Amino acid sequence: MLTLNASASLMMYEMNGYIDMDLVQLGLKLGTCGLLLLTILIPTVALPVAFYFCAFVLQVCRWFYPPSQDGVNSQQYLNAVRTVFGRISYLVARIWHGYEIVGLENIPKDGPALLIGYHGEVVFDYTYFVPNSYLQSGRFCYTVLNKKFFNMPGLKGFIEACRITPRSYETCVQILQNKHLLVITPGGNAEQTFGGPYYDVVWGNRTGFARLALETKVPIIPVFTENIREVCRNIYPGRRILEFLKERRLRVLPFYGFFPVKLRTYVGKPIEYDPDNTTPQELAALTVKGMEYLIKQHQRLPGSLVLGLMDRFYDSRKAETPAEESED
């Protein structure tokens, strides 16, 4: 043992003659700090940068399709913009997350529908789902976002082209009455912050989406993206502080990540209900059960960042399916 320690000490002494160990340690510290800083900054700035890049692409498309009085160029312009956005989204989603959509046939080819989604730490999945579903089905969904998003300067044209609408009950009713598709995430910031590794559905007593569906008599379709909570992770300050935040309705925590985990969006079957004999509370409860069923069927619980990364190359859940079926 003494001989090994002496040899190691001699080796370190000889290395010091050729390598500045203080410089190596400084480099490791700076590299670690830089990596941590990037994992916090990237998810924070990724979506705004993507939005402004798309706004630039929109202006380029406008040069090729200037507005005309007959409206033909305007429709060609919108189709061109949405197709370009779809192609960009497809490349980023496919390369970084191996993104897929399963069950797109559950969305009607024409007519209105209300798509109810699960809200992860960051809604990267819906920036992938809406353009990619447009490429595959030809239908571009309206999306409800927080009103704060509309305060960002320079995005008016992008918002109109991508059918992004503020949270307004009357506007949502009009969209569905005009036979469009509408995406809503009832959980919002509460689900984003408190969903946790078990992908809890945190909708509280929210029934607005149920009242909307009952008034317009449209199908409700649950949509869930596997591993969405592994893309970015919240920095949890502890149970007591979380309870403190809940009491004061402070529902935003710092997050880090943008990890290239496997993402797969599952479009569930429409919720079966009778619009004339169902209350908003009953319909909301049915939708929660539908969402929880999708999560139970398609999400590893608790979520795992490491296994989510491994899913890019090997889907262990598919490998387990035949064994489970044989046991039944």
N, C-alpha and C positions, 0 to 999 in steps of 0.2 A: 504493500500500500504506500509506504514511504517512497519507494522507487517511482511509482506512478505519479504521485504528487510532485516529486522532484522533476520528473520528465515534463509534466504539464507546465510547471513554473518556468522551466528552461525554455519550453516552446513559446510561451507567452512573452518571455524576455526577448527571444530572438525575433518574434513578430513585431515587437515594439520598435525594433531597429529599422524595419521596413515600412510599417504601417502606423500611421498616427491614430492610436486607439481612441483618443479624445475626439478626433474628427469623426470616426466611425460612430461613436456613441451619439454625437450631436446629429449626425445624419439620420440615425434610427429614430431619435426623438422628433426631429422635424418631419420625417416621413410619416410617423404615427400620427402626429398632430394634423398634418395635411390630409391624411386619409380620413380621420375623424371629421375634419372640417368639411371635406367634400361630401361625405355621407349625410351631413346635415344641410349643406347648401344646395346640393343637386336637386333633391325633391322639392325644396322651397322655390327654386327658380325655374325648374324644368317646365312646368305648365305655363307660367307667364311667357317664357321664351318661345315655347311652342305656339302659343296664341298669337304672339306678335309676328312670328315667322309666317304663320298662316295668313295673317293680315297683309303681309308683304306679297305673298303668292296671290292673294285676292286682287291686289292692285295690278299685278302683272296680267292676270286673266282679264281684267277690265280693259286693258289696252287692246286686247285682241277682240273683245266683244263689247264695244262702246254701247251705251244705252240708246234705244231707239223707241219711237213712239208706238210702233205696233207691238212691242213687247217680245218679239221673237228673239232678238239679241239678248234681252234680259234673261229669258229662260235658258238660252244656250250658255250664257255666262254662268248662271247658277249651276247648271249641269256640269260645266267644265270645272268650276271651283270645287264642287263636291267630289267629283271624280279625282281631281288632283289631291285633295285632302285625304280621300280614301286610299290612294296609292301610297302617299307618304305614311299614313297611319299603318297601313299593312306592312310596309317594309320595317318600320321601327318596331312594331309589335311582334312581328314574326322573328326578327333577328334578336331582339333583346329579351323577349319573353316566350318565344315559340307559341304565339297566341293562336287560339282556335275558338270557333263558335260551334256549339252543339245544340241542336234542337231548333234551328231557325225556321223550320217548317211549321212550328207552333204559332208563329206570327202570321196573321191573315195577309193574303196577297193584296187585298184591297179592303177598305172599310176601316173604322177606328178601332183602337185598342189601347189599353192603359198598361204600360210595362212598369212593374214595381221592382226596384233594384235594392241590393244590399250596399250600404255605404262603408267602404274601407277607410283606412287612414287618409289615403289620397285616391281620388276617383280616376286613376289612370285607365281603369278597365272601360269606362264609358267613353273616354276619348278614343279608345280602340273599337269598342262595340258599334257605336253609331256609324262611323264612316265605313267600317268593314261590312256591316250588315247592309249598308246602301249598295256597296259593290256587288253583293251577292243577291240581294232581293230587289234593288231598284227603289226602295222606300227609305227616305231620310227622316228619322225620328225628330220630333221636337223634344227638347230637354229643359227641365226646370232647374235653374241655378239660383243661388243666393243673390239678393239684390246688390250686395257689395261688389260682385263681379262686374256689374254694369257701370261702376264708377271708374273702371280702368280706362284711361284715355286712348283714343285711336282704334278702338275695337268695334265700332258701330257696324261697319260693313261686314266684318267677320261674324258678329252676333246674328245679323239678319240672314246671312248666307247659310249659317249652320243651324238655323232655327232654334236658337237659345232664347228662352223666355224667362222673365222674373216670376217669382212665386206669387201668383195671383189666381184666385179661384175662378173669377169671371173669365180670365184669359184662357185658362185650362178648359173650361166648359166650351168656349168658342172653338178651340183647337179640335176637340173631340167631335163637336157637332159638324165640323168641316171634314170629318172622316180622315183625320190624320192619326199617326202614332205618337204617343206621348210617354216620355220616361220620367218617373218620379222616384226619389229615394226618401221614403218617409222618415228614416232614422236620423238623417242629417248629421249635425255635429255631435249629437249625443251618441249615436251609434259609432261614429268615427272615433270618438275618444274612449268610450266604455264598452265597446264590443268585445275586446279581450281575445285571448288565444283560442277560446272555445266558440268564437263567432256568434256571440249572443245577438239575438234580434232585439234591438233597443228602440222600440217605437212608442213606448209609454201608452198614453190614451189617445194617440193621434188617429182620427177617423176621417180626416178631410179627403183623402184619396178614395175612401169607401163611399162617402157622400157624392163625390164626383162621378164615380162609376155608376152608382144607382140613379143619379139624375140623368146621365147621358145613356144609360143602359148599354155599356160597352164591356167587352171581356177584360178581365184582369189577368195578366200573365206575369208570374214571378221570374226574375232574372238574377242569377248568382254567378260570381266569378271565383273559381277555385284559386286558393292561395293569395287572394287579394290583400289580406292583412299581413302577408309576408313581404310584399314589395317594399313597404315602409313600416317602421316600427315606432310607436310612441315611446317617449322617455317617461316612464311611470315614476312619480315621486313618492309612492307609498300609499297604503290603503287610507290612512287618516287624511292625507292631503286630498286624495280623490273624493272622499266623502265631503270634505270641506268645499271642493269645487262643485260637486253635485248640488249641495244646498244653495250655493250662490249662482247656479246656472252658468258657471264658467266652463265651457265645454271644448276648449282647444288646448292641446298639449303640444310641446315641441316634438318633432319626429325626425327620423334619420333613415337613410337607406337608398331606395331605388335599386334594389337587388334584382338580378335577372332570373327570378323564379319563373316556373312554368305557370302561365295563365290560360285558363280555359273557361269561357263563359257558357253557362248552361241556361237555355231558355226553356222554362217549364211549361207544362200544359195549362191551359186557361182554368182559372178557379170556377168550379161549378156553383152557381147560385141563382136564385129566383129574384129578379129585380123588384118584383111586386110584393114579395113576402119576406124580405130580408132587411134587417136594420143595419145602419152603418157599423154599429158595434159588432154585430154578428159577421158581417162581411170582412171587417178588419181582422177579426179572430181567425177566419178561414184563410185569409191571405198570410197571416203570420205562420199558420200551420203549413201552408204551401211552401213558404220560404224556408222554414225549419226542415222540411222534408228534403228540399234541394241540398241544403247544407249537410244534412246527415248522410245523404246518398253520395255526395261528390266531394266532400271536404274531409281531410284527415284532421281529427281532433285529439288533442289540441294541435294547433297549427305548428309547423316546424319549418324554420328557414332553411336548414341544411337539407331536409328531405324535399322541400320545395325546389331547391336548386338541383337536386338529383333527379327530380321529375322531368327535367329538360332532356335527360338521356335515358331514363328507365322509369317506367310508371309502375311502382310497386303495388298500387291499388288494383290495377288490372290483373297483375299476377296473382293476387289473393282471391279474385272473383271465382275462378273455377273451383278452388278448394272449398269456398264457402257454399257454392251451389251443390257440390257433391255431398256435403254434410247434410243439406236439406233433403 
